Amino acid sequence: MLTKVAENIYRKTVPLPNNPLRDINAYIITGEKNLLIDTGFNRPECEEALQSAFEELGIQETDLFITHLHSDHCGLIGKFARENSTIYAGETDGELINFETGNLYWRMLDDLFIKYGFPKATFGRNTDIHPGRKYCQDTRVNFTYVQEGDVLHYGGYSLQAVETPGHTPGHMCLYDAEKKLLFCGDHILGTITPNICIELSTENPLQDYLASLQKVEKLDVQTLLTAHGTPVENMYARIQELYRHHQERLAEVQRILGSEWKTAYTVARDMTWEIDCKNWEEFPAPQKWFATGEAISHLQYLYGSGKVSRMERNGVYHYQNSDTM
């Protein structure tokens, strides 16, 4: 469905088949030049949905802005960028997008998760289960990198780039101060909490994320345009909910650790998850991956603040509450 959300701004709900997220909100700004913000997976269902929006709006060409490296946001760059298109992204995530078009990125990510206790796959590699690998942008992109404070002009809007690392190492938002409007990608979501996961080039993503929330909280925002789920009416109330969520998560992780040494995978198994499964064994393999990544981010935050200790045993990190040593 194509919905007008503000003057010259349209939201297209793009389906994400067989994915718990269900869909992504891609945004199209129309004017003398057009701008597409995020794309969907590199799969035909996403391409067809987005193409229908372009046809309905009578658009032939567009520039693109990619909020972050996840494939549901950048998988279709190659399908919608034309020869004259400018493709914007933050440098950190832009470089990672180009890195993940090859196998080395996924081998390194696989090894990283094994380091934190994710079991070695009995066939293939663990990242074979990752939807981001299956549906990623498959060719290198000639990005135009934007930095904090850079301004893009489209459809009568002056969109300032805001660096918001956390959900990914180089996540970016776009903010119009005069119109009090923020395209926030996956930085803030209404119906779910953004997955904060370990990634190449970062060791404490939750610390980065909480700092980015504090940064965005200082902006004057009346219209928040999120990449997934239903609209968020009050950004500031939602930020407070996200703070509380992570405080509760951190406390839960410490309770699970108790006085034992445990891996992030073991901690993830015992955490509370809103998923329609009776137990950890029934979790779909991709969800075990994301759950483990979230456990890692909370353990690393606690480790960085000195509340838990970490040791390496047989090439795998183990954690324990510091006050039990």
C-alpha positions in Angstrom: 0.0 0.0 0.0 1.2 3.5 -0.9 0.4 6.1 1.7 1.1 9.9 1.7 2.5 10.7 5.1 3.5 14.4 4.5 3.8 16.8 1.6 5.7 15.1 -1.1 6.5 12.1 1.1 5.0 8.6 0.5 5.4 5.4 2.4 5.4 2.1 0.6 5.0 -1.1 2.7 7.3 -3.6 1.1 6.7 -7.3 2.1 9.6 -9.3 3.6 8.4 -12.9 2.9 9.0 -15.6 5.5 10.6 -13.0 7.9 9.3 -12.1 11.4 9.5 -8.4 10.5 6.9 -9.1 7.8 7.6 -5.8 5.9 9.6 -2.6 5.7 8.5 1.0 5.2 10.3 2.4 2.3 9.9 6.2 1.8 9.8 8.1 -1.5 10.2 11.9 -1.6 9.0 13.4 -4.8 10.0 16.7 -6.4 12.4 18.0 -9.0 14.6 15.2 -7.9 13.3 12.1 -6.2 14.7 10.3 -3.2 14.1 6.6 -2.1 14.9 5.9 1.5 15.7 2.2 2.0 14.6 -0.6 -0.4 13.8 -4.1 0.9 15.5 -7.4 0.3 17.0 -8.4 -3.0 14.2 -10.7 -3.9 11.4 -10.4 -6.5 8.5 -9.8 -4.1 10.2 -6.7 -2.7 11.2 -5.4 -6.1 7.7 -5.8 -7.5 6.1 -4.0 -4.5 8.5 -1.1 -4.8 8.2 -0.9 -8.6 4.4 -0.6 -8.2 4.9 2.5 -6.0 7.2 4.1 -8.6 4.6 3.4 -11.4 1.8 4.8 -9.3 3.8 8.0 -8.7 5.0 8.2 -12.3 8.7 8.0 -11.2 11.4 6.9 -13.6 14.6 7.8 -11.8 15.5 8.4 -8.2 18.4 9.0 -5.9 18.7 6.7 -2.9 19.5 7.1 0.8 20.4 3.9 2.7 20.0 4.2 6.5 22.1 1.2 7.3 23.7 -2.0 6.1 21.0 -4.6 6.8 19.8 -6.3 3.6 16.2 -5.4 4.1 17.2 -1.8 3.7 19.8 -2.0 0.9 19.2 -5.2 -1.0 17.6 -3.6 -4.0 20.1 -0.8 -4.6 21.2 -2.3 -7.9 17.6 -2.7 -9.1 16.5 0.9 -8.6 19.7 3.0 -9.0 20.1 4.3 -12.5 23.2 5.7 -14.2 22.6 9.2 -13.0 21.4 8.2 -9.5 23.3 9.4 -6.4 23.4 6.7 -3.7 23.9 8.1 -0.2 25.0 6.3 2.9 27.2 6.8 5.9 30.8 5.7 5.2 31.0 3.0 7.9 27.9 1.1 6.8 28.5 1.8 3.1 31.9 0.1 3.3 30.3 -2.8 5.2 27.6 -3.1 2.5 30.3 -3.4 -0.2 32.3 -5.8 2.0 29.3 -8.1 2.5 28.9 -8.6 -1.3 31.8 -11.1 -0.9 32.3 -14.2 1.2 35.0 -12.8 3.5 32.6 -10.6 5.4 30.3 -13.6 6.2 33.3 -15.8 7.1 34.5 -13.2 9.5 31.0 -12.7 11.0 30.6 -16.4 11.4 33.9 -16.7 13.2 32.9 -13.8 15.4 29.7 -15.5 16.6 31.5 -18.8 17.2 34.0 -16.8 19.4 31.0 -15.8 21.5 29.7 -19.3 21.8 27.4 -19.8 18.9 27.7 -23.5 17.9 29.6 -24.4 14.8 27.3 -25.5 12.1 27.0 -29.2 11.3 26.8 -28.3 7.6 27.9 -25.2 5.7 28.5 -22.2 7.8 26.3 -20.5 10.5 25.8 -17.5 8.3 24.1 -19.7 5.7 21.0 -19.3 7.9 21.2 -15.5 7.9 18.6 -13.7 5.7 21.0 -10.8 5.2 23.3 -13.1 3.4 20.6 -14.6 1.2 19.1 -11.4 0.1 21.9 -8.8 0.1 23.0 -6.3 -2.5 25.1 -8.5 -4.8 27.4 -6.0 -6.5 29.5 -3.2 -5.2 28.0 0.2 -4.9 29.5 3.6 -5.8 28.3 5.4 -2.7 28.3 9.1 -2.0 29.2 9.2 1.7 27.4 11.6 4.0 28.7 12.8 7.4 27.1 14.2 10.5 25.5 17.6 9.6 25.5 17.2 5.8 22.2 18.4 4.3 20.3 16.8 1.4 17.6 18.9 -0.4 14.6 16.9 -1.8 10.9 17.7 -2.2 11.1 21.0 -0.3 12.9 19.4 2.7 16.3 20.1 4.1 17.4 16.8 5.5 20.3 16.8 7.8 22.3 13.6 8.3 22.4 12.4 11.9 24.9 9.6 12.8 23.1 7.1 15.1 25.4 4.1 15.6 24.1 1.2 17.6 21.7 -0.9 15.6 24.5 -1.0 13.1 28.0 0.6 13.4 27.1 3.4 11.0 23.4 3.8 11.2 22.2 7.2 9.8 19.0 9.2 10.2 17.7 12.2 8.3 16.2 15.2 10.1 14.4 18.3 9.0 14.6 20.8 11.9 12.2 23.3 10.4 9.5 20.7 9.7 10.4 18.7 12.8 10.5 15.4 10.9 12.9 12.5 11.3 13.5 9.5 9.1 14.9 7.1 11.7 15.4 3.8 9.9 15.7 1.1 12.6 17.0 3.4 15.3 13.5 3.7 16.9 10.7 1.3 16.3 7.2 1.3 17.8 6.0 -2.3 18.0 9.3 -4.0 18.5 12.7 -3.0 20.0 15.5 -2.6 17.5 17.9 -5.6 17.6 21.2 -4.5 19.0 23.7 -7.1 17.8 27.4 -7.5 17.7 28.9 -6.7 14.3 32.3 -6.3 12.7 34.1 -3.1 13.7 32.3 -2.6 17.0 32.7 -4.1 20.5 30.0 -2.4 22.5 27.0 -1.7 20.3 24.6 -1.2 23.2 26.7 1.6 24.6 26.7 3.2 21.1 22.9 2.7 20.8 22.0 4.3 24.2 24.3 7.3 23.4 22.5 7.6 20.0 19.1 7.6 21.7 20.3 10.4 24.0 21.4 12.3 20.9 18.1 12.0 19.1 16.2 12.8 22.2 17.5 16.3 22.1 16.0 16.9 18.6 12.6 18.6 18.2 10.6 15.9 16.4 6.9 15.8 15.8 6.8 13.3 12.9 8.8 10.1 13.3 9.0 7.9 10.2 10.1 4.5 11.2 11.3 1.6 8.9 9.1 -1.1 10.5 5.8 -1.4 12.2 3.1 1.1 13.0 3.7 4.9 13.4 5.2 6.2 16.7 3.0 9.1 18.0 5.4 10.2 20.7 9.1 9.7 20.1 10.2 10.8 23.5 7.9 8.4 25.4 9.1 5.6 23.1 12.7 6.4 23.9 11.9 6.2 27.6 10.4 2.7 27.0 13.6 1.7 25.1 15.8 2.8 28.0 13.7 0.8 30.4 13.7 -2.3 28.1 17.5 -2.3 28.0 17.8 -1.7 31.8 15.5 -4.7 32.3 17.5 -6.8 29.8 20.8 -6.0 31.6 19.4 -7.0 34.9 18.0 -10.2 33.4 21.4 -11.1 31.9 23.1 -10.7 35.3 20.4 -12.9 36.9 21.0 -15.6 34.3 24.7 -15.5 34.8 24.4 -16.0 38.5 27.8 -17.2 39.8 28.6 -19.4 36.8 30.8 -18.8 33.7 28.5 -18.8 30.6 28.7 -18.1 26.9 26.5 -15.6 25.2 24.7 -18.4 23.4 23.8 -20.1 26.8 22.6 -16.7 28.2 20.5 -16.1 25.1 18.9 -19.6 25.5 17.6 -18.5 29.0 16.5 -15.0 28.2 12.9 -14.0 27.7 11.8 -13.7 24.1 8.5 -12.8 22.5 8.3 -15.6 20.0 5.7 -18.3 19.4 8.0 -21.2 20.4 7.7 -23.5 23.4 11.4 -23.6 24.0 14.9 -22.7 22.7 15.1 -25.9 20.6 12.0 -24.7 18.6 13.5 -21.4 17.8 14.2 -21.0 14.0 17.9 -21.0 13.4 18.0 -17.3 12.2 16.2 -16.2 15.4 18.8 -18.0 17.5 21.4 -16.0 15.7 19.8 -12.7 16.4 19.0 -13.6 20.0 22.6 -14.5 20.6 23.7 -11.3 19.0 21.5 -9.4 21.4 22.8 -11.3 24.4 26.4 -10.5 23.2 25.6 -6.8 23.1 24.3 -6.8 26.7 27.1 -8.9 28.0 29.7 -6.6 26.3 28.0 -3.6 27.8 28.2 -5.1 31.3 31.8 -6.2 30.6 32.7 -2.7 29.6 31.1 -1.2 32.7 33.0 -3.7 34.9 29.9 -5.5 36.1 30.8 -8.8 34.6 34.1 -10.4 33.9 35.2 -12.2 30.7 37.6 -15.0 30.0 38.5 -17.0 26.9 38.3 -20.8 27.2 39.1 -23.0 24.2 38.8 -20.0 21.9 35.3 -19.0 23.2 34.4 -16.1 25.5 32.7 -16.9 28.8 31.2 -14.4 31.2 30.6 -14.2 34.9 29.3 -11.6 37.3 32.2 -9.7 38.7 31.0 -9.8 42.3 31.1 -13.6 42.4 34.8 -13.9 41.7 
